Every structure is written in C-alpha cells, then in structure tokens.
C-alpha cells in the first residue's frame, strides 16, 4: 500500500466531527422536539459521568486507610521537592538528599510539637483559671445585661449550643477519623506515608515510567505530558502554601505574643497547619486567635488581634508574596471555597486538605489534554483553578 493511501494513526485526544450518516431515525424520534433530544442526550451522559464519579468516591472511601496515607506522602513530597531538587543540582548523592530531606522534616516537626507541649504545660493552670472566670463573667452579663436571661434559660441555651457543637464536630471529625479510629491505624498510616515519601524521593521517576506503561501506547505521550504539568502545579501549590503558612504563623503568633494572648505558640502552629487549606483555613484559624483574645483579654485586645490577623494576610498576599516569590498566585476564590466545602462534606478534614491540590491537578491535566500543549511541554493556557502569573515589570520610559 502506498504512503498516501496508508491510514494514519489519529490522535486520540484530537476532537473530530461526529458523523451522522448512519443514524437511524423513526417517526417517533422525529416527533420528539430537537431540544428535548439534546437535553436527553446530555442527561444520560451526565448520569453515566456521575455514576463513574460516585464509584470512584466509593472506592476512595472504602480504601481510605491506603488512599489518605498515599495522598499525605505525595503532598509532603511536593513540599520537599524544591529543596530536594536543589540538593541534587548541587551534587548531593540521591541517598544523602533523601536522608537530609526526611530527617530535616522530622526534626522541624518534633521541635514544633515539643514547643507546643511545653507552652501548654506552662500556661495550662492560668488558662483554666481564666476560662472559669470568663464563663462566670459571661453568665453574669447574660443575667444582668440587656438580655435579662434567667438561669434556666441560660442552661437551656448552653445545652443547645453544646448539642450543636457536638453534632457539627462529629460530622467534621468523621473525616479526620478516616485516617484511623485507633492508635494502631494512625501509626500504620504515618509509617505508610513515610514509606511513600521515601519511595517517591528515591525513585519517583521510575515509578512514574511504570505507571505510564499501564495506559495505551498511543495515549502515553499525552498522559505523560499532562501529568508532568499537573505535578508542576502541585509543587507550585505546595511551595506557595508553605510560604503562606509560614508568614501567617509567624505574623499572627508574634502578634498574639505581643498582645499577651495565651497559648500564642500553639495558635501559631495551628495557623501554620490551617493555612494549607486555602482561604478557609486561614480564616478559621485566625478566628480562633481572635476568639482566644476575646475570652481571655477582652474586646479591645480581640479587636487588635483581628487587626493583626487581617493585616498579616494582606501584607503576605499583596506585598511579600509577589516580591519574594516573583509571581502572583492566581486563585479563583469561588472555585477554591466550593472545592474545599465539597471536599469537607465528602472526607472531612482530609477532604478539605486534599480538595484544592487534587482539583488543581485534574484541572491542569484536562486543560493540557484538550489544548494539546502536551506536545510541546508548554504550560497550558486556559481557565485554571490554580496557576501562577508572571509578575509584569513596568518598563521605564527613557
């Protein structure tokens, strides 16, 4: 067969017009309005897509003891990846770079936990006394203030508030307990995450090459290029969130210390951990700092604590981040909030933690495949949940 007549291998991801020459229609089909046929076509396709997504979520929940440690290991790998690559570029042996990355991370985490436990032990008696006094003052204000509530009404409202907190807390912590309801499950998950981290740092490229071979040969270049763009997005996400969490923790913790808010160091660590959930985590942990200031220091200190929280977030987002990182992180707030809320509803705290990086990865992979940028390796151009926009430098007029 000559070359002009030889059939060429078509790109699996290139959209092609659908031929309708063989479509068989009947009188009943022609009687149905065109809009209804189009709507029905969309409906059954959406139902199949929803069923596939539902099966995937069911599998994730069923295998949660494996999936969550795997996701934790991947996210920690993305956090350590810039420093790990820097050591490799400086000529460090791979085994030494892996050891330094893991031991350094364990040392930092252990040091922070020791400091938190130390401050809690030191300030716990004072905090207990202040808590009892604050509760008594609040009850006195409810009885003698403008509300004029009776003791029975106060007890009833407190019981309702306690029931609401327990109900919401149980729904939220159900996702946290997905890591393991017993100490053995927690330890097993931590060891599995550590093992995943070691394997990805030591031989992540080999693992990925084996994974790509699972897909059809014709689709392997597209899958490889799209996933590499997605991984760059995850690394960028982790680096950005680490920077944001560090700045928020230092600023809010220092502000709490200067304002003499109790448990300033645990508040800083909580802010650091919460900031890994974009937008929602920073708001929630900042609200905890303001609440502690309100309970233990009064409304004026709480107002100044609120000023500190808002000021740190504004300085970090609009001044320090563009200067130090050289780029502005472009995040659609509505998409982030909806993704985090959906992740929390499905998987609790782990779902909220992994929702944005997972959605960003899927989004970048989809845009890379549909735009064809996997052929050139360029960053896909499209609507991305998480992306970086190079900082525009102003040209001086001469």
N, C-alpha and C positions, 0 to 999 in steps of 0.2 A: 504494500500500500504506500502510495507517495505521501510526502510530508503534508501537502495542502489538504489531502483527504483524511489524514490520520486524526482521530479525535483527540482533542487536547484535554488535559486534566483541569477541570474547573476548580476555581477557588471555592471551598466550602462556605466561606463567610461572606462571599460577594452576593449582594441581593440581585435576584434575577426576576424578570416579569413572569407571572404565573399564566400559563396557557389555559384558555377556557374552551379550546376547540372540542375536547372530548366530554364536556359537561353535558349530562343528560337531564333535561327538564321535562316536567309533566304539566298538565293543565292545573293541577293543584298547586304546583310550585309557582306557576305564573300568576295564580290568583292571590298569592301572598304578596303584600306590598314589599317593595325593594328595601325600604328602611327596616322593616321587621326582619327580613332575611339577613341583612347586615348585622342587626342587633343580636340575632340568634347566633350568627357565626362568631361574633365577639364573645357572647355569653358562654358557649360551650368551651371555647378556647381558654377563657379566664377560669372556668371551673376546673379544667384539667390542670392549669398552672397553679391554682390554689390548692388542689389536691396534692400535687407534687411538693409544693412548699410545706403543706401540712405533714406529709410523710417525712420530709427532711427534718422538720422541727421535732416530730415524734421520735425519730432516731436519735437526734441530739439529746433530748431529754432522757431517753432510755439509756444511752451510753454516756450520761453526764459525768460519771466518775472517770471516764477516759477523755472526754472532749474538753472539759474545763481545765484539767492539768495541761493538756496539749495546747490550748489557747494561751494559758498563762506562760508556758515555755516559749511560745512563738512571740508573744508580746515582750517578754523580758529579753529575748534575743534581739528584737528590733531596738530595744532601749540600749543594749550594749553594742550594737553593730557599728556605730560610728567610731567609738573608742577601739573596738576590736580591729576594724579595718586600718585605723591609724597605726596601731602597733604592727600589723602585718606590713604596711608600707615602710615602716622604719626598720624592717629587717628582723623583727622578733620571730623566733620559731613559733609555728602554729600552736604547739602544745603549751608553750610558755604564755602566749597571748590568751589561750583558753583559760589557763590556770589563774592568770592575773585578773581576768575579767570576772571570773566566778568568785575568787577569794576576795577581791575588792568589793564586790556587791554584797557578799555575806558580811564582811567587816562593817560596811556602812549600815546595813540593816540591823546588825547586832548592836552597834553603838547607839543608834537611834532608839531602839527598844529599851536598852539599859538606861538611857537618859530619861525616857518617859516613865519607866517604872520608878526610878529614883525620885523624880519630882512628885509623882503621885504619892509615894510613901511619905515624903517630907510634908506635903501640904494637905494630906487627907484629913487629919484632925480639924484643921482650920476650916476646910471646905465643908465638913459635916456640921460644924457649929454654925457656919454662915448659912447653910442650907436650911437648918431648922429655924433660925432666926428669920430668914426671908419668907419661909412658908407662914410663920406666925404673923409677920407684918402684913402679908398679903391677905390672910384671913381677917385680920383686924380691919384692913381697908375695905374689904367686902362688906363687913358688918356695919362699920361706922361711916363709910364713904357715901357717895351719891346713890349707890345701888341699894343700900339698906337690906341686905340679904340676911335671912335667918340661918341658924346653924344647920337645920335640916336641909335647907335649900343648897347651902354650900356643900354639904356631904353628898347630896344628890348630883350636883354638877360635877364634883370631883369623881364620883363613881362613873358617870357617863364619859368624862374625859379619859379616865383610866381604861374603860372598855374600848373606846375608840382607838387609843394608842396601842393597846394590845392587839386589836383586830388589824390595824394597819401594819404594825410591827411584825405580826405573824406573816402577813402576805409578803412583806418586803424581805424578811429574813428567810422565807422559804427558798428563795433563790440562793441566798448565801449558804444555806444548809445543803444545797445541791452539791457542794464540794464534798460533803461528807457529814453525816449526822453523828458520827462518833469520832473519837480522837484517832482511832486507827485509820479511818478514811482520810482524815486531814493529813496525817503523816504520810500515808500512801500517796495521796495527791501531790504533796510537796516533793517527795522523792521522785515521783514520775515527772513532775515539771522540771526538776533539776536534771534528770536524765535526758529529757527532751532538749533542754538548753545545751548540755554538753554535746549531744549528737549534732545539733544544728550548727554550733560553732565549729566543731571539729570536721564535719563532713557534710555541711549543708548543700554544697554544690552537687555532690554525688547522690544525695537523697533526692534532690530535685530532678536530676537527669533520669533517675529510675522512675520517678513519678510521671515525667513527661512521656515515657515509653508506654504507659498504660493507654494513652489516647491513640486514635488512628494516626497513621504516619502522615497523611495529608494535612491533618489538623495540628500536628506537633509544633511547627514554627509559629503558628498563631497563638497557641496556648502558651508556649514558652515566652514569647514577646509580651503578651498581655499580662501574664503572671509576674514577669520581671518589673513591669511598670507598676503593678499593684504592690509588689514588695517595696519598691522605692517610696510609694505613698505611705505604706505602713511605717517604714523607717522615719520618714519625714514627720508623720503624725506622732510617733513616739518621742522623737527629738524635741518637737515643739511642745508637747505636753510635759515633758521632763523640765524644759526651761520654764514653762508657765508655772508648774507646780513648785519649782524651787523658788522663783521670785515671789509667788503668793505666800508660800510658807514662811520665808524669811521676813517679808514685809509685815504680814499680819501677826506672826509670832512676836516680832520685835515691838510692834505697836501694842499688843496685849501686855508685854512685859513692862513697857514704859508706863502704860496706864494702870499697872498693878492689878491686872485681871488674873485671877488664879488659874493655875494649870496652863500657863502660856505655852510651854513646850509641847504638852500633848495636843493642844489646839493647833500648833504649827504642824505637827506630824499629821494630824487629821486633815488639815487643809492641803498638805502635800499629797496625801493619798486621794482625797476627794477631787483634786484638780485634774486627775486622769480621766474623769468623766466630764467632757467639755460642757461649759456653760452651767449645767445643772449642778455639778459637783462643787464648783467654786461658789455658787450662790448659796447652796445648802450649808457648806462648812463655814462660810462667812457669817451666815445667820446664827450658827451655833456660837461663834465667838461673840457676836453682839448679844445673844441671849445670856451667856455667862456674865458679861459685863453688866447687863440689866439686873440680874438676880443678885450678884454679889457686890456691885459697885454703885448701883443706882442709875437713874435715867440719863444724867449728864455724861457720865463715863460711857454709857452704852451709845449715846449719840456720837461721841468722839470715836468710839470703836467702829461705828458704822461709817464714819468719815474715813477712817483708816482703811477699812475693807474696800470701799469704793475707790479711794484714791490709789491704793496699790494695784487694783485691777486695771484702772485707767492708765496709770503710768506704765505698767507691764505691757498692756496691749498696744498702746499708741506711741510709746517713746522707746523703751528698752528693747522690745522685740524687733522692731524694724532696724534699729541701729546695730544690735549685736548679731542678729541672725541674717541681716542683709536682705530679708524678704518679708513680705506681709502675708500672713496666713489668711487665705480666703475661705471662710466657712459660712455657709448659709444657716443662720440661726434657726429658722423654722425647721429645716431638714434635720438639724442636729437634735433639737428638742424632741421632735416626733420620733426620731430613731431611738434616742435614749429612753423615752417613755415606753415605746413598744418593746425594747429590749428588757426593761424593768418588769413589764407586765408578763413577759414570757419566762424570763430567767432570773428575776430579782436583781440583786446586786451584781452578780457576774454578767447577767444580760445587759445591764446598763453600762458596765465597764467595757464589754467587747462589742457593743452595738455599733458605735461610730467607726472604729477601725475596720470591722467586718463590712459595714455598708460602704465605706470608702473604697475598700479593696474590690468589692463586687462592682461598684460604680466605675472605677478606673478600668477594670478588666472589660466590662461591657463597652465602654466608650472606645477602648483600644481596638476591640474586635470590629465594631461597627464602622469606625473611621478608617480602618486599615493602617493605622500608624505602627502596627507591629512589624510591618515590612521594613520600615526604616529605623525603628527603635526610638523614634521621637516621642516626646511627651504628648499624650492625646490632647486634642483641642476640643473641648466640649463642656457641658454643664457638669461639674464635679462637685461632690459633697465636700471633699477636702482637697485642696490644691495650694500651690504656692505661686504667688505672682511676683516676678522680679521687681525690685524697687526701681522706680523710674527716677533717674538722676536728671536734675534740671541743667540744661546747657546755659552756660553764661554767655551773654551777648557781648561780643567784642566790637 
